[in-house]
Amino acid sequence: MQEASVQPLGPVPKKQRSELMRRIIRNRLLYIMILPGMLYFVIFKYLPMFGLIISFQDFKPYNGIFGSEWVGLKHFVRLFTEPEFLMILKNTLILFGLNLIFYFPIPIILSLMLNEVRISVFKRTVQTLVYIPHFMSWVIIVSISYVMLTMDGGIVNSLLEYFGFQKINFLLSPEWFRPMYIIQVIWREAGWGTIVYLAAMAAIDPQQYEAARIDGAGRFRQIWHITLPGIRGVIIVLLILKIGDILELGFEHVYLLLNAMNRNVAEIIDTYVYTAALKQGQFSYSTAIGFFKSFIGLIMVIIANKLARKMGEEGVY
């Protein structure tokens, strides 16, 4: 019986090394282009992961990471037994659910509408107008909302008063926090989210639309049977990435809307981490919260990707 030949493990042959170097030199411009992105992820994403060690320590800045006392899972136990934990987790999940239900479909609908516009000047004008809010910071967005919704001269309350209705304190009312939050998210991000979908629609073969028109299909049937199936893969990928951010709503936006009157519905994990870390100096505890949040996000991405692959989609990996 002939034995299978096994190649011994060892250094890469000189011929292969030279071929690798030739390929790198030949594609050097491509490697230079991806270098800034690689450096960004290495410096700001991978290297800081070393700091997760302090979530298992009673970290003291003057002792450093290697000199601080090791306490194991103490901070994680504290997190899960904290009286406020269920409140901030519930608030975070509710806001994520609102994002998923109300915001996520809006860029898809908006891109479908823009794709049907045949007047190029009007299409470009609308695209520019819906893209502009993305380039404004949350400070500006919230400030504009404050000017419009304040009870002292705000245009919305002035209109309510003009038509005989009672003024509403939108900024301090817990009932209005979540609608105000999701409207601001849609206003700022919906236009920017259409870019990926419009690019995916541009890749659909125009002959499919011509064949559908010959068969008598109208605009809505073309959208349903050609456009939506053509961008389904992109929708699935973006949905998986969105699910991965289940506990990652962003700090700045919610913090600007947060106040003592709406805290019970507005406090989320990101703002709680800020309070625990920077205001109270509980670095190990806040790191444990961040670790928990990232771990849940990773699990959700894996689950969503497996479900997508079972449904016949490619997923993200």
Secondary structure, DSSP 8 states (H G I E B T S, - for coil): ----------S--HHHHHHHHHHHHHTHHHHHHHHHHHHHHIIIIIGGGGGGGGGGEE--TTTHHHHSEE-TTHHHHHHHH-TTHHHHHHHHHHHHHHIIIIITHHHHHHHHHHHT---HHHHHHHHHHHHGGGGS-HHHHHHHHHHHH-TTT-HHHHHHHHTT-----TTT-HHHHHHHHHHHHHHHHHHHHHHHHHHHHHTS-HHHHHHHHHTT--HHHHIIIIIHHHHHHHHHHHHHHHHHTTT---HHHHHHH--TTTHHHH--HHHHHHIIIIIT--HHHHHHHHHHHHHHHHHHHHHHHHHHHHTT-----
